[in-house]
Amino acid sequence: MTKRIFFILGVIVGVLFAAIANRKHKEHLKLLEAKEAHHQWMNAEAEKRWFKSLEAMPFEKRIEYELFEASLKASNYKPDWDEDDDEEED
């Protein structure tokens, strides 16, 4: 009879411990999701400000920037002109 009581108490304590651990885990995930949402909002705001400043640029500078960005995209954002700089210095 005492073994059954200890077994039942052990199961109850285990279930309570699992529920507490699960709640803490969910709170942590909720906090991480809130931080990620805040970062995404900040990035969106920064992108809006960047596009506004890009629109305010004179036409020549804006076209020059667009060509620069297109060349970066073409090289998968790993510019190949860094290697050429060493050759020009020699």
N, C-alpha and C positions, 0 to 999 in steps of 0.2 A: 504494500500500500504506500509506503514512504517513497519507494522508487518512482511510482506513478506521479506522486505529488511533485517530486523534484524534477521529473521529466516535464510535466505540464508547466511548472514555474520556469524552467529553462527555455521551453518553447515560447512562452509569453515574453520573457526577457529578450530573447532573440528577435522576435517579431517587433517589439518596441525599439530595439537598437537598430534594426533594419529600417524602420519607418523614420527614425530620427536621422540616420545617415542619408536616406533617400531625400528627405526634406532639405537637408543642408546642400546636397548635390544640386537639387533643383534651384535653390536660391543662388548658388554659385553660377549655374548656367544662365539664370535670368540676369544676373549682374554682367556677365560676359556679353550677353546679347544686347544689353543696354549700352555698354561701351562700344560695341561694334556699330550699333545704330548711330551713336554720336559721331564716331569716326566717319561713317559714310555721309552723314549730314555735313560735317565740316569739309570733307572732300568735295561734295557737291557745291557748297558755297564758294570754296576756293576756285573751283572750275568756272562758276558763273562770273566771279570777279575777273578771272583771267580772260574769259571771252569778251567781257565788257572792255577791258583794257586793250585787247587785241583789236576790237572794233574801233577804238579811239585812235589807234595808230595811223599814221599816214599810209597812203596806199602802197608806196614803194617799200616801206619797212614791213608792212603786213605781207606783201607778196614774197619778200626776201625770207621772212620767217616761215611762211608756208612751204617754200622750196626747201628750206633747211629741215623742216619737220618731215617732208616727203623723203628727203635723202636719208634721214634717220630711220624712217619706217622701212625703206627699201633695204637697208642693211640690218634690219631686225634690232634696231636701237643699239647696235655695236658698231660704232663708226670705224670705218677702215682708213680714214685719213690720219689717224694717230700714228700709224706705221709709216706713212709718207713723210711726216714731220722730221723724223730722224734722218731720212735720206736728203732732205732739203738743207739741213744744217751742215752736212759734210761738204 
